[in-house]
Amino acid sequence: MTLEAMQQQGWPLAGIAARLRKHHVEIPNLSAYLQGIADIARMGIQVIPITGLLVEGATRLCRQYELLIGDGLIVAVMRQQGLTQLASSDTDFDRVPGLTRYAPV
C-alpha cells in the first residue's frame, strides 16, 4: 500500500505510513496490494495463522530476549515451525540462541 501511495501521490518514503493514515481517504484508491496478496498463494508461500498461544509465547520471548513484540512473534512462529535461519538486517535477533541470522550485504 505504501509503495503504491508513494507512486500515486508523489509522497516521499520518510513518514509514508503516518501520511497515509492522515490521508486515509486515499486508501480506497489503492489496489496493487490486492494483487500482491493473491500472488502469495501462487508463489507457494505458506501463510501461518497467528494464534493466541503464539502471541502468548511471543510475549515470553520478548521479555526473555528483550525483543519488540513483532520480533518476538517472528521467533515464536519460527520455533513452532522448526525454523532456525532468518534473513534480516535486525541485529536484535542475534540475542536469540539457536537462531542464525543472515544479513543482507
C-alpha positions in Angstrom: 0.0 0.0 0.0 2.7 2.4 1.0 4.7 1.9 -2.2 1.6 2.4 -4.4 0.6 5.5 -2.4 4.1 7.0 -2.8 3.8 6.4 -6.6 0.3 7.7 -7.0 0.7 10.8 -4.7 4.3 11.6 -5.2 4.9 11.3 -1.5 8.5 10.6 -0.1 9.3 7.4 1.7 10.0 9.2 5.0 6.8 9.2 7.1 4.8 7.4 4.5 2.7 5.3 6.9 1.8 8.4 9.0 1.0 10.3 5.9 -1.3 7.5 4.6 -3.0 7.3 8.0 -3.6 11.1 7.9 -4.9 10.9 4.3 -6.9 7.7 4.8 -9.4 8.8 2.1 -6.7 7.8 -0.4 -6.7 4.1 0.8 -9.7 3.0 -1.4 -7.8 4.2 -4.4 -5.0 1.7 -3.8 -5.4 -1.7 -5.4 -1.9 -3.1 -6.2 -1.6 -4.7 -2.8 -4.7 -6.9 -3.6 -2.8 -8.5 -6.5 0.2 -9.0 -4.2 -1.9 -10.8 -1.7 -3.4 -13.0 -4.4 0.1 -13.8 -5.7 1.2 -15.2 -2.4 -0.7 -18.5 -2.9 0.5 -18.8 -6.5 4.1 -18.5 -5.3 3.7 -21.5 -3.0 4.2 -19.4 0.2 2.7 -21.0 3.2 0.7 -18.5 5.4 0.8 -19.5 9.0 -2.1 -18.4 11.2 -1.2 -16.4 14.3 -3.0 -18.0 17.3 -3.4 -16.7 20.8 -0.9 -19.3 22.0 1.7 -17.9 19.6 1.1 -14.4 20.9 1.5 -15.6 24.5 4.7 -17.4 23.6 5.9 -14.2 21.8 5.4 -12.1 24.9 7.6 -14.5 26.9 10.3 -14.4 24.2 10.1 -10.6 24.3 10.8 -10.5 28.0 13.5 -13.2 27.8 15.5 -11.8 24.9 14.5 -8.1 25.1 12.6 -8.1 21.8 9.9 -5.9 20.4 6.6 -7.8 20.0 6.8 -8.2 16.2 10.3 -9.7 16.5 9.1 -12.0 19.4 6.2 -13.2 17.2 8.6 -14.0 14.3 10.7 -16.0 16.7 7.7 -17.8 18.2 6.5 -18.8 14.7 9.9 -19.9 13.7 10.2 -22.1 16.7 6.7 -23.6 16.1 7.7 -24.4 12.6 11.2 -25.7 13.5 13.0 -23.0 11.6 16.4 -21.7 12.8 17.6 -19.5 9.9 16.4 -15.9 9.3 17.3 -13.3 6.7 17.1 -9.9 8.4 19.1 -6.7 9.0 17.7 -6.6 12.5 20.6 -7.3 14.9 18.1 -7.8 17.8 17.6 -11.4 16.6 21.3 -12.1 17.5 20.2 -12.2 21.1 18.1 -15.4 20.4 20.1 -18.6 20.9 19.6 -21.2 18.3 18.7 -18.7 15.6 21.1 -17.9 12.8 20.6 -14.5 11.2 21.8 -13.8 7.6 22.1 -10.1 7.0 21.9 -8.6 3.5 25.1 -7.2 2.2 
